[in-house]
Amino acid sequence: MVLLLSFSAFSAFGEENLSKGGSQCKGCLINGRCLQIGVRLEGQYCWVDGQLKPQKQDGGQCENAFECRNNHCTDGLCQEKAAKSLYDELKDWIFHIFRIVIVKRI
Protein backbone atom coordinates (compact mmCIF):
# COMPACT_ATOMS: atom_id res chain seq x y z
CA MET A 1 0.00 0.00 0.00
CA VAL A 2 1.44 3.37 -1.03
CA LEU A 3 0.61 6.33 1.17
CA LEU A 4 0.86 9.72 -0.52
CA LEU A 5 1.14 12.67 1.83
CA SER A 6 1.53 16.36 1.25
CA PHE A 7 3.79 18.64 3.25
CA SER A 8 0.74 20.29 4.83
CA ALA A 9 -0.29 16.96 6.38
CA PHE A 10 2.91 17.02 8.43
CA SER A 11 3.39 20.70 9.18
CA ALA A 12 0.72 20.80 11.90
CA PHE A 13 2.25 17.89 13.81
CA GLY A 14 5.81 19.03 14.54
CA GLU A 15 7.52 16.88 11.93
CA GLU A 16 11.25 16.72 11.50
CA ASN A 17 12.74 16.98 8.03
CA LEU A 18 15.27 14.16 8.05
CA SER A 19 16.58 14.96 4.59
CA LYS A 20 18.15 18.17 5.94
CA GLY A 21 20.14 16.60 8.75
CA GLY A 22 17.30 16.33 11.29
CA SER A 23 17.59 14.11 14.35
CA GLN A 24 16.70 10.43 14.45
CA CYS A 25 12.95 9.83 14.04
CA LYS A 26 11.26 8.69 17.27
CA GLY A 27 7.90 8.14 15.58
CA CYS A 28 6.91 6.97 12.10
CA LEU A 29 9.10 7.84 9.13
CA ILE A 30 6.80 8.50 6.15
CA ASN A 31 8.16 9.86 2.84
CA GLY A 32 11.25 11.28 4.58
CA ARG A 33 9.20 13.00 7.29
CA CYS A 34 8.78 11.99 10.92
CA LEU A 35 5.32 11.77 12.47
CA GLN A 36 5.11 11.85 16.26
CA ILE A 37 3.65 8.86 18.10
CA GLY A 38 -0.12 9.25 18.33
CA VAL A 39 -0.55 11.36 15.22
CA ARG A 40 -3.48 10.12 13.15
CA LEU A 41 -3.50 10.15 9.39
CA GLU A 42 -6.14 8.75 7.02
CA GLY A 43 -7.61 6.23 9.48
CA GLN A 44 -4.24 5.18 10.87
CA TYR A 45 -2.09 6.25 13.83
CA CYS A 46 1.64 6.28 14.46
CA TRP A 47 2.59 3.66 17.05
CA VAL A 48 5.72 3.27 19.22
CA ASP A 49 7.13 0.59 16.93
CA GLY A 50 7.48 3.19 14.14
CA GLN A 51 4.62 1.75 12.07
CA LEU A 52 1.26 3.18 11.06
CA LYS A 53 -1.54 1.04 12.52
CA PRO A 54 -5.22 1.06 11.50
CA GLN A 55 -7.52 2.74 14.00
CA LYS A 56 -9.77 0.36 15.92
CA GLN A 57 -13.54 0.12 15.80
CA ASP A 58 -15.82 -0.06 18.86
CA GLY A 59 -14.88 -3.06 21.00
CA GLY A 60 -11.21 -3.08 19.96
CA GLN A 61 -8.57 -3.19 22.70
CA CYS A 62 -6.76 0.09 23.30
CA GLU A 63 -4.37 1.89 25.61
CA ASN A 64 -4.80 5.40 24.18
CA ALA A 65 -7.72 7.35 22.74
CA PHE A 66 -5.85 8.00 19.46
CA GLU A 67 -6.00 4.27 18.70
CA CYS A 68 -9.81 4.43 18.40
CA ARG A 69 -11.78 5.79 15.46
CA ASN A 70 -14.20 7.44 17.90
CA ASN A 71 -11.33 8.81 20.05
CA HIS A 72 -12.67 7.15 23.24
CA CYS A 73 -10.65 4.46 25.05
CA THR A 74 -12.39 3.45 28.28
CA ASP A 75 -11.44 0.48 30.45
CA GLY A 76 -9.08 -0.75 27.72
CA LEU A 77 -11.72 -0.80 24.97
CA CYS A 78 -12.70 1.53 22.16
CA GLN A 79 -16.27 2.47 22.93
CA GLU A 80 -18.71 5.28 22.53
CA LYS A 81 -18.58 7.91 25.21
CA ALA A 82 -21.01 6.90 27.94
CA ALA A 83 -24.05 9.10 28.37
CA LYS A 84 -23.97 11.20 31.52
CA SER A 85 -26.55 10.58 34.19
CA LEU A 86 -29.01 13.30 35.09
CA TYR A 87 -27.09 13.83 38.35
CA ASP A 88 -23.81 14.37 36.46
CA GLU A 89 -25.47 16.76 34.00
CA LEU A 90 -26.97 18.81 36.87
CA LYS A 91 -23.67 18.82 38.76
CA ASP A 92 -21.76 20.02 35.68
CA TRP A 93 -24.34 22.75 35.06
CA ILE A 94 -24.12 24.01 38.68
CA PHE A 95 -20.30 24.05 38.61
CA HIS A 96 -20.41 25.91 35.29
CA ILE A 97 -22.73 28.58 36.78
CA PHE A 98 -20.45 29.05 39.81
CA ARG A 99 -17.39 29.39 37.60
CA ILE A 100 -19.13 32.14 35.61
CA VAL A 101 -20.10 33.99 38.82
CA ILE A 102 -16.55 33.74 40.22
CA VAL A 103 -14.98 34.93 36.96
CA LYS A 104 -17.36 37.92 36.72
CA ARG A 105 -16.48 38.99 40.29
CA ILE A 106 -12.76 39.01 39.53
N, C-alpha and C positions, 0 to 999 in steps of 0.2 A: 504494500500500500504506500503510495507516494503522498506526502503531505505538503501542499504548497502554502507558504505563509508569506505575508507581506511584512515589510518593516514595521508598519503601524501596529500589527498584531503583537509585536514585542515591546514597542516603545513604552507602553503603559505599565509594563511589569518589571522594570529595572533590569533589563537584559544586559549582558556583557557581550561586546563584540570581540570574539576570540581571534578574528582574522587580523586585528590590529594590536596584537600583543596583550590581550586581556588575560586575567587570571584563569586558573583552572575552573572549569564549570562544576558547580556543586548541585546542579539540577539536571535538566534534560537538554542535551545539545541537539538543536534542530536547525538545519540549514546554516550552520556556522554561528548560531546565536544560542544563548543559554537562557532557558526558562527556569525560574525559581520553582522549588518544590511547592506544590499546591496550586500552581497556576493552571487554569482550565482553558482548553482550546478545542473547539469543535467537538464537544461531547467526550473529551478525554482530559485527564489531569496528569501533571508531572509528579511522579512518585520518587521516593528516596533511592531507588535502584537506577535512576537515570533514564527510565523508560516512560513513555506515555501509556497510561492505562485507561480503558473505557470506564466512564462513569457508571455507577451501579443504580439499578432500578430499586423500587420499594422492596424491602425484604432482604436486600443484599447486606453482607457484613461490612462494617466500616469502623474506622478509628477517627476519621476527620470528616467534617461536613462537606469539604470540597470533593470527596469521593462519590457523593450522592448527586444524582441528577436534580433532586429537589432541594439540595443544600441543607438537609436535616439528618444528622446522625444522632440517634438517641438510643441509649442502652446497647450500643454496638451494632445497630441495624439502621439502614436507610428507611425512613418512614415519614409519612406526612406529619407536619407539626400538629400536635394534639390540640384539640379545641380547649379553650380556657373555660373553667367552670364559672358560673354566675358570681360566686364569691370572689374569684380571682379578678374577674372583669371589674367588679365594684371596688375592690381594693386598689387596683391600678388607677381607676378613675379618681378615687379620693386622693391618692398620693399625687397624681397629676395636678389636681386642683390646689393642693397645699404647696406644691413646687411653684406654681404660678403666683400664688399669694406671696410667698417668701421672696421671689425674684422681684416682684413689683414693689415691695417694701424697701429693697436695697437700692 
